[in-house]
Amino acid sequence: MYGQETADEIRILYGGSVSPDSVDGLMAKPDIDGTLVGGASLSGESFGRIMNFEVSNGEKSEEPEDVDQTEIVKIGKLRRFKNKIKAAFAKA
């Protein structure tokens, strides 16, 4: 409807929750640019596996060269938020 250039610029996130078992297949899809991580983010092992998904050729995913510093700040905030959630669950 808006042309290939516009389509190429739009990022598509998989709207279902991703798991360590499903991340490789999802990220191998050409039109999926990212995923939502639900409960798997509460486990360091699961979350780490998701962040280090393997691309279809079996290689580990790599950090993009043009990482925006605001994205790094967001990741830090997410980690602090996750730690607060874990602490709250530990008290319950």
C-alpha positions as YAML, in Angstrom:
chain: A
units: angstrom
residues:
- id: 1
  name: MET
  ca: [0.00, 0.00, 0.00]
- id: 2
  name: TYR
  ca: [2.82, 2.45, 0.87]
- id: 3
  name: GLY
  ca: [5.65, 0.91, -1.11]
- id: 4
  name: GLN
  ca: [8.62, -1.32, -0.42]
- id: 5
  name: GLU
  ca: [10.78, 1.42, 1.11]
- id: 6
  name: THR
  ca: [8.19, 2.11, 3.81]
- id: 7
  name: ALA
  ca: [7.65, -1.60, 4.38]
- id: 8
  name: ASP
  ca: [11.40, -2.13, 4.85]
- id: 9
  name: GLU
  ca: [11.54, 0.61, 7.50]
- id: 10
  name: ILE
  ca: [8.73, -0.78, 9.65]
- id: 11
  name: ARG
  ca: [9.81, -2.99, 12.53]
- id: 12
  name: ILE
  ca: [7.59, -5.96, 13.32]
- id: 13
  name: LEU
  ca: [7.57, -7.51, 16.79]
- id: 14
  name: TYR
  ca: [6.05, -10.90, 17.44]
- id: 15
  name: GLY
  ca: [3.15, -10.18, 19.79]
- id: 16
  name: GLY
  ca: [3.02, -13.50, 21.59]
- id: 17
  name: SER
  ca: [5.33, -14.31, 24.43]
- id: 18
  name: VAL
  ca: [8.58, -15.90, 23.32]
- id: 19
  name: SER
  ca: [10.36, -18.76, 25.07]
- id: 20
  name: PRO
  ca: [13.86, -20.21, 24.85]
- id: 21
  name: ASP
  ca: [12.38, -23.03, 22.75]
- id: 22
  name: SER
  ca: [10.59, -20.75, 20.25]
- id: 23
  name: VAL
  ca: [13.00, -17.83, 19.83]
- id: 24
  name: ASP
  ca: [15.26, -19.37, 17.17]
- id: 25
  name: GLY
  ca: [12.37, -20.23, 14.86]
- id: 26
  name: LEU
  ca: [10.69, -16.86, 15.33]
- id: 27
  name: MET
  ca: [13.82, -14.83, 14.73]
- id: 28
  name: ALA
  ca: [14.60, -16.88, 11.62]
- id: 29
  name: LYS
  ca: [11.44, -15.49, 10.01]
- id: 30
  name: PRO
  ca: [12.41, -12.73, 7.57]
- id: 31
  name: ASP
  ca: [9.66, -10.32, 8.62]
- id: 32
  name: ILE
  ca: [10.01, -10.60, 12.41]
- id: 33
  name: ASP
  ca: [12.40, -8.02, 13.86]
- id: 34
  name: GLY
  ca: [11.89, -8.76, 17.54]
- id: 35
  name: THR
  ca: [9.72, -10.43, 20.15]
- id: 36
  name: LEU
  ca: [7.97, -9.72, 23.42]
- id: 37
  name: VAL
  ca: [9.44, -11.51, 26.40]
- id: 38
  name: GLY
  ca: [6.96, -12.31, 29.15]
- id: 39
  name: GLY
  ca: [7.56, -14.62, 32.09]
- id: 40
  name: ALA
  ca: [10.80, -15.91, 30.57]
- id: 41
  name: SER
  ca: [12.37, -12.57, 31.55]
- id: 42
  name: LEU
  ca: [12.12, -13.56, 35.22]
- id: 43
  name: SER
  ca: [14.67, -16.33, 34.77]
- id: 44
  name: GLY
  ca: [18.19, -15.17, 34.00]
- id: 45
  name: GLU
  ca: [18.94, -18.42, 32.19]
- id: 46
  name: SER
  ca: [15.81, -18.24, 30.01]
- id: 47
  name: PHE
  ca: [16.20, -14.54, 29.31]
- id: 48
  name: GLY
  ca: [19.89, -14.96, 28.44]
- id: 49
  name: ARG
  ca: [19.04, -17.78, 26.04]
- id: 50
  name: ILE
  ca: [16.42, -15.59, 24.36]
- id: 51
  name: MET
  ca: [18.79, -12.63, 24.04]
- id: 52
  name: ASN
  ca: [21.42, -14.92, 22.54]
- id: 53
  name: PHE
  ca: [19.13, -16.59, 20.03]
- id: 54
  name: GLU
  ca: [20.80, -18.51, 17.24]
- id: 55
  name: VAL
  ca: [20.30, -17.49, 13.63]
- id: 56
  name: SER
  ca: [19.37, -20.11, 11.05]
- id: 57
  name: ASN
  ca: [23.00, -20.90, 10.16]
- id: 58
  name: GLY
  ca: [23.69, -21.93, 13.77]
- id: 59
  name: GLU
  ca: [25.76, -18.87, 14.68]
- id: 60
  name: LYS
  ca: [25.05, -16.80, 17.76]
- id: 61
  name: SER
  ca: [23.31, -13.48, 17.22]
- id: 62
  name: GLU
  ca: [25.59, -10.47, 17.30]
- id: 63
  name: GLU
  ca: [25.12, -7.00, 18.70]
- id: 64
  name: PRO
  ca: [24.40, -4.46, 15.97]
- id: 65
  name: GLU
  ca: [27.24, -2.04, 15.36]
- id: 66
  name: ASP
  ca: [24.97, 1.00, 15.59]
- id: 67
  name: VAL
  ca: [23.53, 0.42, 19.09]
- id: 68
  name: ASP
  ca: [21.80, 3.57, 20.28]
- id: 69
  name: GLN
  ca: [22.87, 4.62, 23.80]
- id: 70
  name: THR
  ca: [19.23, 5.18, 24.75]
- id: 71
  name: GLU
  ca: [18.63, 1.48, 24.09]
- id: 72
  name: ILE
  ca: [21.42, 0.60, 26.52]
- id: 73
  name: VAL
  ca: [19.80, 2.84, 29.15]
- id: 74
  name: LYS
  ca: [16.44, 1.13, 28.56]
- id: 75
  name: ILE
  ca: [18.05, -2.29, 29.05]
- id: 76
  name: GLY
  ca: [19.56, -1.11, 32.35]
- id: 77
  name: LYS
  ca: [16.17, 0.14, 33.52]
- id: 78
  name: LEU
  ca: [14.57, -3.16, 32.54]
- id: 79
  name: ARG
  ca: [17.18, -5.08, 34.54]
- id: 80
  name: ARG
  ca: [16.53, -2.94, 37.63]
- id: 81
  name: PHE
  ca: [12.77, -3.39, 37.18]
- id: 82
  name: LYS
  ca: [13.21, -7.17, 36.83]
- id: 83
  name: ASN
  ca: [15.27, -7.25, 40.03]
- id: 84
  name: LYS
  ca: [12.55, -5.33, 41.89]
- id: 85
  name: ILE
  ca: [9.93, -7.80, 40.66]
- id: 86
  name: LYS
  ca: [12.06, -10.77, 41.73]
- id: 87
  name: ALA
  ca: [12.57, -9.22, 45.17]
- id: 88
  name: ALA
  ca: [8.83, -8.63, 45.54]
- id: 89
  name: PHE
  ca: [8.08, -12.25, 44.63]
- id: 90
  name: ALA
  ca: [10.73, -13.49, 47.03]
- id: 91
  name: LYS
  ca: [9.03, -11.61, 49.89]
- id: 92
  name: ALA
  ca: [5.57, -12.97, 49.00]
...
